[in-house]
Amino acid sequence: MEDFLTGCEGWLTGIEILDAQHVELAACIGEVADACHSAKKKPGLLDMVNNLYRRTKKHFEYEEAVMREVGYPEFSAHQREHIMLLAELKLAINRGGGADEIIMNSEMVRELKVWFMAHIKHSDCRFSAYISHRKLASKINLISPKKTLDL
């Protein structure tokens, strides 16, 4: 499986739960990337992208709950980024005619990776700095101690 986080700098937010979830999402993106890059599309691509969508949605819901709890002033802008990515993933899922006819190509996966890394490095790390500056880290653990995105 392709691990695009290897060698990347600045993707850790310092919020353990969010970082663990980001690693899970990166693994899901890696599975989709592997399926798209193979000479023959792997069966189950639609399931992989649906899994990525569900886990991403769950992660965003958790992250947004934390933001609301701590009164994050950039919540609306951050949430808009989440909404836009989920819409793009849903569009990719719906473009296909079903089964594994999902239209997801290497370029889309590359764009997804770029978005994911940029979002973490900029938006999520800015949120992390807000948490750290205001010493609000203990509130995060009160919302949900679960680190994984298992459904």
VENJO-V765163 format. One record per residue. SS is DSSP state (hx for helix, st for strand, lp for the rest). NEAR is the number of other ideal C-beta (glycine too) atoms within 12 Angstrom. Layout:
ss=SS near=NEAR
ss=SS near=NEAR
This chain:
ss=lp near=19
ss=lp near=22
ss=lp near=18
ss=lp near=30
ss=lp near=26
ss=lp near=13
ss=lp near=9
ss=lp near=19
ss=lp near=11
ss=lp near=18
ss=lp near=29
ss=lp near=21
ss=lp near=31
ss=lp near=23
ss=lp near=32
ss=hx near=19
ss=hx near=31
ss=hx near=37
ss=hx near=24
ss=hx near=23
ss=hx near=34
ss=hx near=38
ss=hx near=29
ss=hx near=30
ss=hx near=41
ss=hx near=34
ss=hx near=27
ss=hx near=39
ss=hx near=40
ss=hx near=26
ss=hx near=30
ss=hx near=43
ss=hx near=33
ss=hx near=25
ss=hx near=32
ss=hx near=32
ss=hx near=24
ss=lp near=18
ss=lp near=9
ss=lp near=11
ss=lp near=24
ss=lp near=22
ss=lp near=14
ss=lp near=18
ss=hx near=33
ss=hx near=28
ss=hx near=21
ss=hx near=32
ss=hx near=39
ss=hx near=28
ss=hx near=27
ss=hx near=42
ss=hx near=33
ss=hx near=24
ss=hx near=31
ss=hx near=39
ss=hx near=27
ss=hx near=26
ss=hx near=39
ss=hx near=35
ss=hx near=22
ss=hx near=31
ss=hx near=39
ss=hx near=30
ss=hx near=22
ss=hx near=34
ss=hx near=34
ss=hx near=19
ss=hx near=22
ss=hx near=28
ss=lp near=15
ss=lp near=29
ss=lp near=15
ss=lp near=20
ss=hx near=24
ss=hx near=14
ss=hx near=19
ss=hx near=29
ss=hx near=23
ss=hx near=17
ss=hx near=29
ss=hx near=30
ss=hx near=19
ss=hx near=19
ss=hx near=33
ss=hx near=27
ss=hx near=18
ss=hx near=26
ss=hx near=38
ss=hx near=21
ss=hx near=18
ss=hx near=30
ss=hx near=32
ss=hx near=19
ss=hx near=18
ss=lp near=20
ss=lp near=11
ss=lp near=14
ss=lp near=14
ss=lp near=22
ss=lp near=17
ss=lp near=33
ss=lp near=24
ss=lp near=37
ss=lp near=21
ss=hx near=20
ss=hx near=15
ss=hx near=29
ss=hx near=34
ss=hx near=20
ss=hx near=21
ss=hx near=33
ss=hx near=31
ss=hx near=19
ss=hx near=26
ss=hx near=40
ss=hx near=27
ss=hx near=20
ss=hx near=34
ss=hx near=38
ss=hx near=23
ss=hx near=22
ss=hx near=33
ss=hx near=38
ss=hx near=26
ss=hx near=26
ss=hx near=39
ss=hx near=34
ss=hx near=21
ss=hx near=28
ss=hx near=31
ss=hx near=18
ss=hx near=15
ss=lp near=17
ss=lp near=12
ss=lp near=23
ss=hx near=25
ss=hx near=16
ss=hx near=22
ss=hx near=34
ss=hx near=18
ss=hx near=14
ss=hx near=24
ss=lp near=22
ss=lp near=13
ss=lp near=18
ss=lp near=20
ss=lp near=19
ss=lp near=30
ss=lp near=14
ss=lp near=16
